[in-house]
Amino acid sequence: MIIPFHCRLIKVAHTKMSPDQVVENVSAALKKLWESLPGGGDNVKSMHLKTDTSPALPIYKAEGNFF
């Protein structure tokens, strides 16, 4: 059985931003994403952060929260 899914790529930061700015932008992007999805964040199975040159670094959902 093939289950359909959707994948979204959202640019939320750049390499000249401080770690605090990146965290703030990721948090704001997550909030907007959750609001835009039917069922909210419960429909997100996985999330990754990536730079142009890095491998994708997974962030795993735990009890409904990423942070």
C-alpha positions as CSV (number, residue, x, y, z in Angstrom):
1,M,0.0,0.0,0.0
2,I,1.4,3.4,-0.9
3,I,0.4,6.2,1.4
4,P,0.4,9.7,-0.2
5,F,2.3,12.4,1.6
6,H,3.4,16.0,1.1
7,C,6.9,17.4,1.6
8,R,7.5,21.1,2.1
9,L,10.8,23.0,2.0
10,I,10.8,26.2,3.9
11,K,13.8,28.5,4.1
12,V,13.9,30.0,7.6
13,A,17.5,31.3,8.1
14,H,20.8,32.0,6.6
15,T,24.4,31.3,7.7
16,K,25.1,34.8,8.9
17,M,22.4,34.6,11.5
18,S,23.1,33.9,15.2
19,P,22.0,30.6,16.7
20,D,19.3,32.5,18.7
21,Q,18.0,34.1,15.5
22,V,17.8,30.8,13.8
23,V,15.9,29.2,16.7
24,E,13.5,32.2,16.7
25,N,12.9,31.9,13.0
26,V,12.4,28.1,13.1
27,S,9.9,28.4,15.9
28,A,8.0,31.1,14.1
29,A,8.0,29.0,10.9
30,L,6.7,26.0,12.8
31,K,3.9,28.0,14.3
32,K,2.8,29.2,10.9
33,L,3.1,25.7,9.4
34,W,1.0,24.1,12.1
35,E,-1.7,26.8,11.6
36,S,-1.8,26.1,7.8
37,L,-2.0,22.3,8.0
38,P,-5.3,20.4,8.4
39,G,-4.9,18.8,11.8
40,G,-2.0,21.0,12.7
41,G,1.3,19.6,13.9
42,D,-0.2,16.2,14.5
43,N,0.1,15.6,10.8
44,V,3.9,16.2,10.7
45,K,5.8,12.9,10.8
46,S,9.4,14.3,10.6
47,M,11.3,17.5,10.3
48,H,14.9,18.2,9.2
49,L,17.2,21.2,9.3
50,K,19.8,21.6,6.6
51,T,22.3,24.1,5.2
52,D,23.5,24.2,1.6
53,T,26.5,22.1,2.5
54,S,25.3,20.0,5.5
55,P,23.4,16.7,5.6
56,A,19.8,17.0,6.7
57,L,19.7,17.0,10.5
58,P,16.6,15.4,11.8
59,I,14.4,16.9,14.5
60,Y,12.1,14.3,16.0
61,K,8.6,15.0,17.3
62,A,8.2,14.2,20.9
63,E,4.8,14.3,22.7
64,G,3.5,17.0,20.3
65,N,6.4,19.4,20.7
66,F,9.7,19.9,18.9
67,F,11.3,22.2,21.4
